[in-house]
Amino acid sequence: MAQDRILYSKREAANLLSVSLRTFENLIATKQLPVCRIGRRVLISEEALSSFAAKVATCPNVQPSRAES
């Protein structure tokens, strides 16, 4: 990632992945992206972002699907 940080807020992480905050929240809700909860804050590790970006980059024409309930 561009910065030397360990954890990012949802808004910061969404910006780094170039997706909307709502899309990012959907990725969290469908457990496609693991998060850390510290109190009321939801934070995403740099490792989780890098891993997700690498996974998506291998299939650029495939959008992440919603997990079935």
N, C-alpha and C positions, 0 to 999 in steps of 0.2 A: 504494500500500500504506500501511498505517497507520504504519509506522516509517520513519525516514530511514536505511536501510541499503542496501548494494549487493548483498551476498550473504547467503543464508540457508542454514542446515543443512537436511537433509531433514526432520527433525522439525518445525522452525520453519515451513518452507514448507508442510508438510502441515497444520499447525494453521491457517495463514493461509487455506488453500483449504478448510478444514473437511472434510478427508478423512482416512482412516486412513493410518498410515505405510505399510502394505502396499499400499494402493491407490496411494499416491504412488510407491512403488518400482516398481509395475507400469507407471505412466505413463512412468517413466524407462526401464525395460527395453524398452518398446515404442516408444521414441523419440518419444513425444508431447510430451515436455518435455525440452529440452536442459539439460545440467548442465555445471559446471566441476569438474574434478578437480584438487585441490591436494594433492599427496602422497597420503595415504590418505583424505582428506576429500572428500566429494561435496557441492558447494555449488550453489545455484540462484540465478540473478540475479533482481533485482526486475523487470527488463524481461521475462524469460522467464515469470515468474509472472503479470504483468499481461497479457501477450499471451495466455497460455493461458486465464486467467480471462475475458478479453474474447471469445475464440473460443467458449468453452463457454456464456457468457451469451447468445450470439446464438441458440443452439439448446438451451434449457433442458430440453426433453423427450428429448433424445438423449444417451445416455451414450457416452463415448469407447469405441471398440471396440479390441480387441486386434489388433495388427499380425499379419498372417499370415506364417508362416516361409517 
